[in-house]
Amino acid sequence: MLPTSPTNVLKTIPSYLYFQYLDDQNLPALISAYNTLTQEYVDWFNDINLPIYTGLSGALLDWIGQGIYGVPRPSLSTTSVNGVIGQIGGLKYHGAEASGPTPNIALAIAATQAFETTTVYTTPDDIYKRVLTWMFYKGDGSNFSIPWLKRRIARFLYGVNGTDVSDPWTPNISVTFNEGTSPLPTCEIVVNNAVNPVATYFQLAVEDGVLSLPMRFQYSVTINT
């Protein structure tokens, strides 16, 4: 049975005066104030319940996430390819100016160059907590299956601040496998009627390798709002 109240120390060990100082004009008040202050510290630690990250925020959440659980706040990003140059006639010889919107580009013969744009996203507290829950939730067991994966995805999508979701609803989550891809089979995840921005963060977290997933697959995530 789970405890319903703190199981650690509830009362501070009080300081006290030696008997011969009890009639001092100031010392008894000093000791009383000290005991009150130390009790406030004990009460704060019991109330904040540091290991329960779902109730934390800001720098305190970062401290606990990295210090206790060993997972720093992830940096999520996406990269898009805006174009590729190197085709015949796309550049002039000897490093001269290229035709089109890419001046002063020099390429070796038969080489190509891609132009990419990277967007970096700030990871809010809510998403950070969902990542922590994904990493450390033990209720599903450790045997991989499609229902196992769909429950974890639903918990990430619908568990506000990383909280658990009772009997998650998963018909809108599709998990299929494509054995014909190389070098690894592809696990294709499709989320329909997705709620953004959480679904977008889920896609980024999978693509960036932030969420732990079985390593014998490569993963593709499609979000349909």
Biotite code that builds the C-alpha atoms (Angstrom):
import biotite.structure as struc

atoms = struc.array([
    struc.Atom([0.000, 0.000, 0.000], chain_id="A", res_id=1, res_name="MET", atom_name="CA", element="C"),
    struc.Atom([1.386, 3.395, -0.966], chain_id="A", res_id=2, res_name="LEU", atom_name="CA", element="C"),
    struc.Atom([1.999, 5.914, 1.845], chain_id="A", res_id=3, res_name="PRO", atom_name="CA", element="C"),
    struc.Atom([-0.367, 8.886, 2.019], chain_id="A", res_id=4, res_name="THR", atom_name="CA", element="C"),
    struc.Atom([1.986, 11.195, 3.931], chain_id="A", res_id=5, res_name="SER", atom_name="CA", element="C"),
    struc.Atom([5.737, 11.926, 4.050], chain_id="A", res_id=6, res_name="PRO", atom_name="CA", element="C"),
    struc.Atom([7.786, 9.000, 5.328], chain_id="A", res_id=7, res_name="THR", atom_name="CA", element="C"),
    struc.Atom([10.838, 11.077, 6.246], chain_id="A", res_id=8, res_name="ASN", atom_name="CA", element="C"),
    struc.Atom([11.496, 13.266, 9.289], chain_id="A", res_id=9, res_name="VAL", atom_name="CA", element="C"),
    struc.Atom([8.629, 15.631, 10.116], chain_id="A", res_id=10, res_name="LEU", atom_name="CA", element="C"),
    struc.Atom([10.120, 17.513, 13.081], chain_id="A", res_id=11, res_name="LYS", atom_name="CA", element="C"),
    struc.Atom([13.472, 19.225, 13.465], chain_id="A", res_id=12, res_name="THR", atom_name="CA", element="C"),
    struc.Atom([15.756, 18.307, 16.355], chain_id="A", res_id=13, res_name="ILE", atom_name="CA", element="C"),
    struc.Atom([15.371, 21.395, 18.552], chain_id="A", res_id=14, res_name="PRO", atom_name="CA", element="C"),
    struc.Atom([18.264, 23.395, 19.885], chain_id="A", res_id=15, res_name="SER", atom_name="CA", element="C"),
    struc.Atom([18.220, 24.271, 23.582], chain_id="A", res_id=16, res_name="TYR", atom_name="CA", element="C"),
    struc.Atom([19.919, 26.514, 26.150], chain_id="A", res_id=17, res_name="LEU", atom_name="CA", element="C"),
    struc.Atom([21.940, 25.295, 29.056], chain_id="A", res_id=18, res_name="TYR", atom_name="CA", element="C"),
    struc.Atom([20.058, 25.743, 32.301], chain_id="A", res_id=19, res_name="PHE", atom_name="CA", element="C"),
    struc.Atom([22.241, 28.571, 33.575], chain_id="A", res_id=20, res_name="GLN", atom_name="CA", element="C"),
    struc.Atom([21.302, 30.764, 30.570], chain_id="A", res_id=21, res_name="TYR", atom_name="CA", element="C"),
    struc.Atom([17.537, 30.347, 30.768], chain_id="A", res_id=22, res_name="LEU", atom_name="CA", element="C"),
    struc.Atom([17.074, 33.676, 32.556], chain_id="A", res_id=23, res_name="ASP", atom_name="CA", element="C"),
    struc.Atom([19.056, 35.593, 29.931], chain_id="A", res_id=24, res_name="ASP", atom_name="CA", element="C"),
    struc.Atom([17.143, 38.496, 28.399], chain_id="A", res_id=25, res_name="GLN", atom_name="CA", element="C"),
    struc.Atom([17.870, 37.561, 24.718], chain_id="A", res_id=26, res_name="ASN", atom_name="CA", element="C"),
    struc.Atom([19.130, 33.994, 24.357], chain_id="A", res_id=27, res_name="LEU", atom_name="CA", element="C"),
    struc.Atom([15.797, 32.140, 24.872], chain_id="A", res_id=28, res_name="PRO", atom_name="CA", element="C"),
    struc.Atom([14.194, 34.224, 22.092], chain_id="A", res_id=29, res_name="ALA", atom_name="CA", element="C"),
    struc.Atom([17.184, 33.509, 19.801], chain_id="A", res_id=30, res_name="LEU", atom_name="CA", element="C"),
    struc.Atom([16.921, 29.748, 20.328], chain_id="A", res_id=31, res_name="ILE", atom_name="CA", element="C"),
    struc.Atom([13.147, 29.819, 19.819], chain_id="A", res_id=32, res_name="SER", atom_name="CA", element="C"),
    struc.Atom([13.546, 31.734, 16.524], chain_id="A", res_id=33, res_name="ALA", atom_name="CA", element="C"),
    struc.Atom([16.268, 29.309, 15.399], chain_id="A", res_id=34, res_name="TYR", atom_name="CA", element="C"),
    struc.Atom([14.054, 26.280, 16.090], chain_id="A", res_id=35, res_name="ASN", atom_name="CA", element="C"),
    struc.Atom([11.154, 27.905, 14.222], chain_id="A", res_id=36, res_name="THR", atom_name="CA", element="C"),
    struc.Atom([13.390, 28.586, 11.195], chain_id="A", res_id=37, res_name="LEU", atom_name="CA", element="C"),
    struc.Atom([14.796, 25.046, 11.058], chain_id="A", res_id=38, res_name="THR", atom_name="CA", element="C"),
    struc.Atom([11.267, 23.627, 11.286], chain_id="A", res_id=39, res_name="GLN", atom_name="CA", element="C"),
    struc.Atom([10.261, 25.786, 8.307], chain_id="A", res_id=40, res_name="GLU", atom_name="CA", element="C"),
    struc.Atom([13.116, 24.216, 6.308], chain_id="A", res_id=41, res_name="TYR", atom_name="CA", element="C"),
    struc.Atom([11.954, 20.713, 7.210], chain_id="A", res_id=42, res_name="VAL", atom_name="CA", element="C"),
    struc.Atom([8.356, 21.571, 6.290], chain_id="A", res_id=43, res_name="ASP", atom_name="CA", element="C"),
    struc.Atom([9.495, 23.063, 2.960], chain_id="A", res_id=44, res_name="TRP", atom_name="CA", element="C"),
    struc.Atom([11.413, 19.935, 1.966], chain_id="A", res_id=45, res_name="PHE", atom_name="CA", element="C"),
    struc.Atom([8.431, 17.750, 2.886], chain_id="A", res_id=46, res_name="ASN", atom_name="CA", element="C"),
    struc.Atom([5.976, 19.952, 0.987], chain_id="A", res_id=47, res_name="ASP", atom_name="CA", element="C"),
    struc.Atom([8.068, 20.393, -2.173], chain_id="A", res_id=48, res_name="ILE", atom_name="CA", element="C"),
    struc.Atom([8.820, 16.636, -2.350], chain_id="A", res_id=49, res_name="ASN", atom_name="CA", element="C"),
    struc.Atom([11.858, 17.070, -4.578], chain_id="A", res_id=50, res_name="LEU", atom_name="CA", element="C"),
    struc.Atom([11.900, 13.619, -6.263], chain_id="A", res_id=51, res_name="PRO", atom_name="CA", element="C"),
    struc.Atom([8.346, 14.206, -7.588], chain_id="A", res_id=52, res_name="ILE", atom_name="CA", element="C"),
    struc.Atom([9.303, 16.330, -10.590], chain_id="A", res_id=53, res_name="TYR", atom_name="CA", element="C"),
    struc.Atom([5.723, 16.751, -11.855], chain_id="A", res_id=54, res_name="THR", atom_name="CA", element="C"),
    struc.Atom([5.196, 19.545, -9.316], chain_id="A", res_id=55, res_name="GLY", atom_name="CA", element="C"),
    struc.Atom([8.461, 21.390, -9.950], chain_id="A", res_id=56, res_name="LEU", atom_name="CA", element="C"),
    struc.Atom([9.346, 24.126, -12.415], chain_id="A", res_id=57, res_name="SER", atom_name="CA", element="C"),
    struc.Atom([12.166, 26.308, -13.669], chain_id="A", res_id=58, res_name="GLY", atom_name="CA", element="C"),
    struc.Atom([15.694, 25.981, -12.339], chain_id="A", res_id=59, res_name="ALA", atom_name="CA", element="C"),
    struc.Atom([14.564, 23.640, -9.538], chain_id="A", res_id=60, res_name="LEU", atom_name="CA", element="C"),
    struc.Atom([13.161, 21.228, -12.144], chain_id="A", res_id=61, res_name="LEU", atom_name="CA", element="C"),
    struc.Atom([16.465, 21.350, -14.074], chain_id="A", res_id=62, res_name="ASP", atom_name="CA", element="C"),
    struc.Atom([18.400, 20.668, -10.875], chain_id="A", res_id=63, res_name="TRP", atom_name="CA", element="C"),
    struc.Atom([16.307, 17.626, -9.997], chain_id="A", res_id=64, res_name="ILE", atom_name="CA", element="C"),
    struc.Atom([16.001, 16.348, -13.567], chain_id="A", res_id=65, res_name="GLY", atom_name="CA", element="C"),
    struc.Atom([19.757, 16.358, -14.060], chain_id="A", res_id=66, res_name="GLN", atom_name="CA", element="C"),
    struc.Atom([20.923, 15.837, -10.478], chain_id="A", res_id=67, res_name="GLY", atom_name="CA", element="C"),
    struc.Atom([18.595, 13.002, -9.419], chain_id="A", res_id=68, res_name="ILE", atom_name="CA", element="C"),
    struc.Atom([17.455, 11.459, -12.709], chain_id="A", res_id=69, res_name="TYR", atom_name="CA", element="C"),
    struc.Atom([20.503, 12.251, -14.846], chain_id="A", res_id=70, res_name="GLY", atom_name="CA", element="C"),
    struc.Atom([18.476, 13.724, -17.728], chain_id="A", res_id=71, res_name="VAL", atom_name="CA", element="C"),
    struc.Atom([19.245, 17.381, -18.572], chain_id="A", res_id=72, res_name="PRO", atom_name="CA", element="C"),
    struc.Atom([16.601, 19.510, -20.254], chain_id="A", res_id=73, res_name="ARG", atom_name="CA", element="C"),
    struc.Atom([16.805, 18.430, -23.917], chain_id="A", res_id=74, res_name="PRO", atom_name="CA", element="C"),
    struc.Atom([17.564, 20.806, -26.760], chain_id="A", res_id=75, res_name="SER", atom_name="CA", element="C"),
    struc.Atom([15.159, 20.020, -29.604], chain_id="A", res_id=76, res_name="LEU", atom_name="CA", element="C"),
    struc.Atom([15.731, 21.092, -33.189], chain_id="A", res_id=77, res_name="SER", atom_name="CA", element="C"),
    struc.Atom([14.684, 20.366, -36.746], chain_id="A", res_id=78, res_name="THR", atom_name="CA", element="C"),
    struc.Atom([16.666, 20.769, -39.956], chain_id="A", res_id=79, res_name="THR", atom_name="CA", element="C"),
    struc.Atom([15.168, 21.403, -43.395], chain_id="A", res_id=80, res_name="SER", atom_name="CA", element="C"),
    struc.Atom([17.010, 21.274, -46.728], chain_id="A", res_id=81, res_name="VAL", atom_name="CA", element="C"),
    struc.Atom([16.319, 24.384, -48.798], chain_id="A", res_id=82, res_name="ASN", atom_name="CA", element="C"),
    struc.Atom([18.157, 23.238, -51.894], chain_id="A", res_id=83, res_name="GLY", atom_name="CA", element="C"),
    struc.Atom([21.134, 21.391, -53.335], chain_id="A", res_id=84, res_name="VAL", atom_name="CA", element="C"),
    struc.Atom([23.648, 22.793, -55.839], chain_id="A", res_id=85, res_name="ILE", atom_name="CA", element="C"),
    struc.Atom([26.230, 21.005, -57.935], chain_id="A", res_id=86, res_name="GLY", atom_name="CA", element="C"),
    struc.Atom([24.207, 20.038, -60.980], chain_id="A", res_id=87, res_name="GLN", atom_name="CA", element="C"),
    struc.Atom([25.730, 20.585, -64.419], chain_id="A", res_id=88, res_name="ILE", atom_name="CA", element="C"),
    struc.Atom([25.505, 24.229, -65.376], chain_id="A", res_id=89, res_name="GLY", atom_name="CA", element="C"),
    struc.Atom([24.593, 25.309, -61.876], chain_id="A", res_id=90, res_name="GLY", atom_name="CA", element="C"),
    struc.Atom([28.015, 26.812, -61.159], chain_id="A", res_id=91, res_name="LEU", atom_name="CA", element="C"),
    struc.Atom([30.692, 28.412, -63.288], chain_id="A", res_id=92, res_name="LYS", atom_name="CA", element="C"),
    struc.Atom([34.200, 26.954, -63.329], chain_id="A", res_id=93, res_name="TYR", atom_name="CA", element="C"),
    struc.Atom([37.227, 28.135, -61.270], chain_id="A", res_id=94, res_name="HIS", atom_name="CA", element="C"),
    struc.Atom([35.164, 29.387, -58.324], chain_id="A", res_id=95, res_name="GLY", atom_name="CA", element="C"),
    struc.Atom([33.457, 32.112, -60.305], chain_id="A", res_id=96, res_name="ALA", atom_name="CA", element="C"),
    struc.Atom([30.085, 33.372, -59.198], chain_id="A", res_id=97, res_name="GLU", atom_name="CA", element="C"),
    struc.Atom([27.296, 30.842, -59.396], chain_id="A", res_id=98, res_name="ALA", atom_name="CA", element="C"),
    struc.Atom([24.218, 31.439, -61.426], chain_id="A", res_id=99, res_name="SER", atom_name="CA", element="C"),
    struc.Atom([21.104, 31.904, -59.344], chain_id="A", res_id=100, res_name="GLY", atom_name="CA", element="C"),
    struc.Atom([20.798, 32.789, -55.641], chain_id="A", res_id=101, res_name="PRO", atom_name="CA", element="C"),
    struc.Atom([24.079, 31.201, -54.415], chain_id="A", res_id=102, res_name="THR", atom_name="CA", element="C"),
    struc.Atom([26.955, 33.545, -55.332], chain_id="A", res_id=103, res_name="PRO", atom_name="CA", element="C"),
    struc.Atom([30.638, 32.984, -54.511], chain_id="A", res_id=104, res_name="ASN", atom_name="CA", element="C"),
    struc.Atom([30.344, 29.221, -54.063], chain_id="A", res_id=105, res_name="ILE", atom_name="CA", element="C"),
    struc.Atom([33.221, 27.029, -55.271], chain_id="A", res_id=106, res_name="ALA", atom_name="CA", element="C"),
    struc.Atom([32.743, 23.273, -55.667], chain_id="A", res_id=107, res_name="LEU", atom_name="CA", element="C"),
    struc.Atom([34.972, 20.470, -56.829], chain_id="A", res_id=108, res_name="ALA", atom_name="CA", element="C"),
    struc.Atom([33.924, 18.626, -59.972], chain_id="A", res_id=109, res_name="ILE", atom_name="CA", element="C"),
    struc.Atom([31.106, 16.130, -59.258], chain_id="A", res_id=110, res_name="ALA", atom_name="CA", element="C"),
    struc.Atom([30.585, 17.577, -55.746], chain_id="A", res_id=111, res_name="ALA", atom_name="CA", element="C"),
    struc.Atom([27.315, 18.857, -54.320], chain_id="A", res_id=112, res_name="THR", atom_name="CA", element="C"),
    struc.Atom([26.387, 21.167, -51.481], chain_id="A", res_id=113, res_name="GLN", atom_name="CA", element="C"),
    struc.Atom([23.108, 21.281, -49.569], chain_id="A", res_id=114, res_name="ALA", atom_name="CA", element="C"),
    struc.Atom([21.678, 24.439, -48.026], chain_id="A", res_id=115, res_name="PHE", atom_name="CA", element="C"),
    struc.Atom([20.058, 23.664, -44.687], chain_id="A", res_id=116, res_name="GLU", atom_name="CA", element="C"),
    struc.Atom([18.095, 25.654, -42.129], chain_id="A", res_id=117, res_name="THR", atom_name="CA", element="C"),
    struc.Atom([18.078, 24.527, -38.504], chain_id="A", res_id=118, res_name="THR", atom_name="CA", element="C"),
    struc.Atom([15.337, 25.649, -36.099], chain_id="A", res_id=119, res_name="THR", atom_name="CA", element="C"),
    struc.Atom([16.029, 25.249, -32.367], chain_id="A", res_id=120, res_name="VAL", atom_name="CA", element="C"),
    struc.Atom([13.046, 24.994, -30.016], chain_id="A", res_id=121, res_name="TYR", atom_name="CA", element="C"),
    struc.Atom([12.919, 26.019, -26.377], chain_id="A", res_id=122, res_name="THR", atom_name="CA", element="C"),
    struc.Atom([11.819, 23.019, -24.296], chain_id="A", res_id=123, res_name="THR", atom_name="CA", element="C"),
    struc.Atom([9.163, 24.173, -21.766], chain_id="A", res_id=124, res_name="PRO", atom_name="CA", element="C"),
    struc.Atom([8.786, 22.627, -18.318], chain_id="A", res_id=125, res_name="ASP", atom_name="CA", element="C"),
    struc.Atom([5.716, 20.636, -19.369], chain_id="A", res_id=126, res_name="ASP", atom_name="CA", element="C"),
    struc.Atom([7.562, 18.895, -22.219], chain_id="A", res_id=127, res_name="ILE", atom_name="CA", element="C"),
    struc.Atom([10.647, 18.288, -20.067], chain_id="A", res_id=128, res_name="TYR", atom_name="CA", element="C"),
    struc.Atom([8.482, 16.505, -17.491], chain_id="A", res_id=129, res_name="LYS", atom_name="CA", element="C"),
    struc.Atom([6.871, 14.365, -20.214], chain_id="A", res_id=130, res_name="ARG", atom_name="CA", element="C"),
    struc.Atom([10.360, 13.359, -21.369], chain_id="A", res_id=131, res_name="VAL", atom_name="CA", element="C"),
    struc.Atom([11.284, 12.372, -17.797], chain_id="A", res_id=132, res_name="LEU", atom_name="CA", element="C"),
    struc.Atom([8.111, 10.299, -17.481], chain_id="A", res_id=133, res_name="THR", atom_name="CA", element="C"),
    struc.Atom([8.857, 8.566, -20.795], chain_id="A", res_id=134, res_name="TRP", atom_name="CA", element="C"),
    struc.Atom([12.334, 7.676, -19.520], chain_id="A", res_id=135, res_name="MET", atom_name="CA", element="C"),
    struc.Atom([11.429, 6.466, -16.029], chain_id="A", res_id=136, res_name="PHE", atom_name="CA", element="C"),
    struc.Atom([7.805, 5.237, -16.057], chain_id="A", res_id=137, res_name="TYR", atom_name="CA", element="C"),
    struc.Atom([7.855, 1.550, -15.033], chain_id="A", res_id=138, res_name="LYS", atom_name="CA", element="C"),
    struc.Atom([4.158, 0.675, -15.111], chain_id="A", res_id=139, res_name="GLY", atom_name="CA", element="C"),
    struc.Atom([4.227, -0.693, -18.679], chain_id="A", res_id=140, res_name="ASP", atom_name="CA", element="C"),
    struc.Atom([6.985, -3.214, -18.032], chain_id="A", res_id=141, res_name="GLY", atom_name="CA", element="C"),
    struc.Atom([9.943, -3.653, -20.366], chain_id="A", res_id=142, res_name="SER", atom_name="CA", element="C"),
    struc.Atom([8.607, -6.005, -23.064], chain_id="A", res_id=143, res_name="ASN", atom_name="CA", element="C"),
    struc.Atom([8.261, -4.150, -26.356], chain_id="A", res_id=144, res_name="PHE", atom_name="CA", element="C"),
    struc.Atom([5.001, -4.456, -28.284], chain_id="A", res_id=145, res_name="SER", atom_name="CA", element="C"),
    struc.Atom([2.776, -2.176, -30.335], chain_id="A", res_id=146, res_name="ILE", atom_name="CA", element="C"),
    struc.Atom([0.268, -1.629, -27.440], chain_id="A", res_id=147, res_name="PRO", atom_name="CA", element="C"),
    struc.Atom([3.241, -0.938, -25.147], chain_id="A", res_id=148, res_name="TRP", atom_name="CA", element="C"),
    struc.Atom([4.547, 1.755, -27.505], chain_id="A", res_id=149, res_name="LEU", atom_name="CA", element="C"),
    struc.Atom([1.114, 3.276, -28.128], chain_id="A", res_id=150, res_name="LYS", atom_name="CA", element="C"),
    struc.Atom([0.479, 3.624, -24.385], chain_id="A", res_id=151, res_name="ARG", atom_name="CA", element="C"),
    struc.Atom([3.783, 5.441, -23.954], chain_id="A", res_id=152, res_name="ARG", atom_name="CA", element="C"),
    struc.Atom([3.011, 7.761, -26.862], chain_id="A", res_id=153, res_name="ILE", atom_name="CA", element="C"),
    struc.Atom([-0.453, 8.519, -25.453], chain_id="A", res_id=154, res_name="ALA", atom_name="CA", element="C"),
    struc.Atom([1.038, 9.212, -22.029], chain_id="A", res_id=155, res_name="ARG", atom_name="CA", element="C"),
    struc.Atom([3.454, 11.706, -23.592], chain_id="A", res_id=156, res_name="PHE", atom_name="CA", element="C"),
    struc.Atom([0.700, 13.382, -25.630], chain_id="A", res_id=157, res_name="LEU", atom_name="CA", element="C"),
    struc.Atom([-1.978, 13.614, -22.935], chain_id="A", res_id=158, res_name="TYR", atom_name="CA", element="C"),
    struc.Atom([-0.162, 13.455, -19.581], chain_id="A", res_id=159, res_name="GLY", atom_name="CA", element="C"),
    struc.Atom([0.028, 17.115, -18.567], chain_id="A", res_id=160, res_name="VAL", atom_name="CA", element="C"),
    struc.Atom([3.285, 17.899, -16.728], chain_id="A", res_id=161, res_name="ASN", atom_name="CA", element="C"),
    struc.Atom([4.373, 14.292, -17.108], chain_id="A", res_id=162, res_name="GLY", atom_name="CA", element="C"),
    struc.Atom([1.524, 12.824, -15.085], chain_id="A", res_id=163, res_name="THR", atom_name="CA", element="C"),
    struc.Atom([0.162, 9.362, -15.779], chain_id="A", res_id=164, res_name="ASP", atom_name="CA", element="C"),
    struc.Atom([-2.857, 8.767, -18.009], chain_id="A", res_id=165, res_name="VAL", atom_name="CA", element="C"),
    struc.Atom([-5.369, 6.172, -16.872], chain_id="A", res_id=166, res_name="SER", atom_name="CA", element="C"),
    struc.Atom([-6.402, 3.774, -19.678], chain_id="A", res_id=167, res_name="ASP", atom_name="CA", element="C"),
    struc.Atom([-4.968, 5.953, -22.471], chain_id="A", res_id=168, res_name="PRO", atom_name="CA", element="C"),
    struc.Atom([-7.076, 6.235, -25.627], chain_id="A", res_id=169, res_name="TRP", atom_name="CA", element="C"),
    struc.Atom([-4.925, 5.112, -28.560], chain_id="A", res_id=170, res_name="THR", atom_name="CA", element="C"),
    struc.Atom([-7.073, 4.585, -31.731], chain_id="A", res_id=171, res_name="PRO", atom_name="CA", element="C"),
    struc.Atom([-5.696, 7.849, -33.117], chain_id="A", res_id=172, res_name="ASN", atom_name="CA", element="C"),
    struc.Atom([-2.131, 6.506, -32.831], chain_id="A", res_id=173, res_name="ILE", atom_name="CA", element="C"),
    struc.Atom([-0.941, 4.209, -35.617], chain_id="A", res_id=174, res_name="SER", atom_name="CA", element="C"),
    struc.Atom([2.249, 2.115, -35.328], chain_id="A", res_id=175, res_name="VAL", atom_name="CA", element="C"),
    struc.Atom([3.355, 0.081, -38.352], chain_id="A", res_id=176, res_name="THR", atom_name="CA", element="C"),
    struc.Atom([6.645, -1.402, -39.532], chain_id="A", res_id=177, res_name="PHE", atom_name="CA", element="C"),
    struc.Atom([8.303, -1.224, -42.930], chain_id="A", res_id=178, res_name="ASN", atom_name="CA", element="C"),
    struc.Atom([10.820, -4.056, -43.288], chain_id="A", res_id=179, res_name="GLU", atom_name="CA", element="C"),
    struc.Atom([12.012, -2.865, -46.704], chain_id="A", res_id=180, res_name="GLY", atom_name="CA", element="C"),
    struc.Atom([13.934, 0.186, -45.505], chain_id="A", res_id=181, res_name="THR", atom_name="CA", element="C"),
    struc.Atom([17.695, 0.323, -45.092], chain_id="A", res_id=182, res_name="SER", atom_name="CA", element="C"),
    struc.Atom([19.798, 0.004, -43.011], chain_id="A", res_id=183, res_name="PRO", atom_name="CA", element="C"),
    struc.Atom([17.118, -0.810, -40.400], chain_id="A", res_id=184, res_name="LEU", atom_name="CA", element="C"),
    struc.Atom([13.388, -1.532, -40.561], chain_id="A", res_id=185, res_name="PRO", atom_name="CA", element="C"),
    struc.Atom([11.348, 1.629, -40.031], chain_id="A", res_id=186, res_name="THR", atom_name="CA", element="C"),
    struc.Atom([8.799, 1.990, -37.259], chain_id="A", res_id=187, res_name="CYS", atom_name="CA", element="C"),
    struc.Atom([6.276, 4.416, -38.712], chain_id="A", res_id=188, res_name="GLU", atom_name="CA", element="C"),
    struc.Atom([4.268, 6.357, -36.111], chain_id="A", res_id=189, res_name="ILE", atom_name="CA", element="C"),
    struc.Atom([1.251, 8.385, -37.213], chain_id="A", res_id=190, res_name="VAL", atom_name="CA", element="C"),
    struc.Atom([-0.683, 10.580, -34.767], chain_id="A", res_id=191, res_name="VAL", atom_name="CA", element="C"),
    struc.Atom([-4.107, 11.681, -36.042], chain_id="A", res_id=192, res_name="ASN", atom_name="CA", element="C"),
    struc.Atom([-6.141, 14.525, -34.515], chain_id="A", res_id=193, res_name="ASN", atom_name="CA", element="C"),
    struc.Atom([-2.931, 15.617, -32.834], chain_id="A", res_id=194, res_name="ALA", atom_name="CA", element="C"),
    struc.Atom([-2.943, 18.332, -30.206], chain_id="A", res_id=195, res_name="VAL", atom_name="CA", element="C"),
    struc.Atom([-0.207, 20.863, -30.858], chain_id="A", res_id=196, res_name="ASN", atom_name="CA", element="C"),
    struc.Atom([2.324, 21.948, -29.790], chain_id="A", res_id=197, res_name="PRO", atom_name="CA", element="C"),
    struc.Atom([2.749, 18.763, -27.720], chain_id="A", res_id=198, res_name="VAL", atom_name="CA", element="C"),
    struc.Atom([2.549, 16.500, -30.786], chain_id="A", res_id=199, res_name="ALA", atom_name="CA", element="C"),
    struc.Atom([5.196, 18.563, -32.564], chain_id="A", res_id=200, res_name="THR", atom_name="CA", element="C"),
    struc.Atom([7.490, 18.296, -29.544], chain_id="A", res_id=201, res_name="TYR", atom_name="CA", element="C"),
    struc.Atom([6.921, 14.532, -29.555], chain_id="A", res_id=202, res_name="PHE", atom_name="CA", element="C"),
    struc.Atom([7.954, 14.352, -33.193], chain_id="A", res_id=203, res_name="GLN", atom_name="CA", element="C"),
    struc.Atom([11.080, 16.420, -32.510], chain_id="A", res_id=204, res_name="LEU", atom_name="CA", element="C"),
    struc.Atom([11.989, 14.333, -29.453], chain_id="A", res_id=205, res_name="ALA", atom_name="CA", element="C"),
    struc.Atom([11.777, 11.097, -31.456], chain_id="A", res_id=206, res_name="VAL", atom_name="CA", element="C"),
    struc.Atom([13.712, 12.475, -34.430], chain_id="A", res_id=207, res_name="GLU", atom_name="CA", element="C"),
    struc.Atom([16.436, 13.913, -32.164], chain_id="A", res_id=208, res_name="ASP", atom_name="CA", element="C"),
    struc.Atom([16.801, 10.630, -30.257], chain_id="A", res_id=209, res_name="GLY", atom_name="CA", element="C"),
    struc.Atom([15.737, 12.185, -26.950], chain_id="A", res_id=210, res_name="VAL", atom_name="CA", element="C"),
    struc.Atom([13.169, 9.474, -26.137], chain_id="A", res_id=211, res_name="LEU", atom_name="CA", element="C"),
    struc.Atom([14.410, 5.960, -25.437], chain_id="A", res_id=212, res_name="SER", atom_name="CA", element="C"),
    struc.Atom([13.175, 3.516, -28.081], chain_id="A", res_id=213, res_name="LEU", atom_name="CA", element="C"),
    struc.Atom([14.260, 0.009, -29.156], chain_id="A", res_id=214, res_name="PRO", atom_name="CA", element="C"),
    struc.Atom([17.459, 0.397, -31.167], chain_id="A", res_id=215, res_name="MET", atom_name="CA", element="C"),
    struc.Atom([16.728, -2.246, -33.815], chain_id="A", res_id=216, res_name="ARG", atom_name="CA", element="C"),
    struc.Atom([14.421, 0.167, -35.669], chain_id="A", res_id=217, res_name="PHE", atom_name="CA", element="C"),
    struc.Atom([14.647, 3.598, -37.197], chain_id="A", res_id=218, res_name="GLN", atom_name="CA", element="C"),
    struc.Atom([11.671, 5.843, -36.506], chain_id="A", res_id=219, res_name="TYR", atom_name="CA", element="C"),
    struc.Atom([9.452, 8.086, -38.595], chain_id="A", res_id=220, res_name="SER", atom_name="CA", element="C"),
    struc.Atom([6.752, 10.294, -37.042], chain_id="A", res_id=221, res_name="VAL", atom_name="CA", element="C"),
    struc.Atom([3.863, 11.901, -38.947], chain_id="A", res_id=222, res_name="THR", atom_name="CA", element="C"),
    struc.Atom([1.575, 14.412, -37.236], chain_id="A", res_id=223, res_name="ILE", atom_name="CA", element="C"),
    struc.Atom([-1.933, 14.979, -38.631], chain_id="A", res_id=224, res_name="ASN", atom_name="CA", element="C"),
    struc.Atom([-3.865, 17.749, -36.901], chain_id="A", res_id=225, res_name="THR", atom_name="CA", element="C"),
])
